[in-house]
Structure formats: structure tokens, C-alpha cells
Amino acid sequence: MDLEQKIIQDIKASMLARDILKLEVCRSIKSAIILAKSEKGFAGIDNTKEVEILQKLYKQRREAYKIYLSQKRIDLAEYEDAQSKIIATYLPEQYSLKELEELI
């Protein structure tokens, strides 16, 4: 199952569960996917492009988190942190340092 289909299913599940935070995150991911497709003329996007989109969204949330912390806006920082954790669940698992050393 590709990322877009998984996101659509998670949007439906979030609506039923009334999980507003996850619903908002899933909608932002879906929006980014649709935007990437429109850049390529509604062609399908591959897994690497999906990962790039997720990494970009994750990085944006982490940077906003750091900015809010530096400005002492803890409420907004926690919100951005929660969003980044949800986005991280869609990213592929990262290699540990030991696994990287073995690969090299």
C-alpha cells in the first residue's frame, strides 16, 4: 500500500476516533503529496519522493519546535513536537550507528 492510501485510511480513522491532532497531520501530509503530484502533472510519485516529502514536513515541525522553545512558547512547542512524532511514524526506520558501520 502506498503512502497516499495509508494516509487516506488514517484520515478516516482519525475522524471516527475524533483525534484532531492526527487528523490535521494526515491532512497536511495528503496536501503535500497532492502538491508534489501537481508539480509532475498528476503523475504517480515514487517511494523516494514520498520519503522526501515526509522528511521535509518532519524537519519543518522540528524547526518550529526549536523556535517556539527559544521564544518560551511551551504550548506551541509541545504541539509542534506532537505533530513531528506523528509524522515520524510514517517515515522508514532509521539505521542505528552500529547498522551503518556494518553496512560501510
Disulfide bonds with the S-S distance in Angstrom:
none
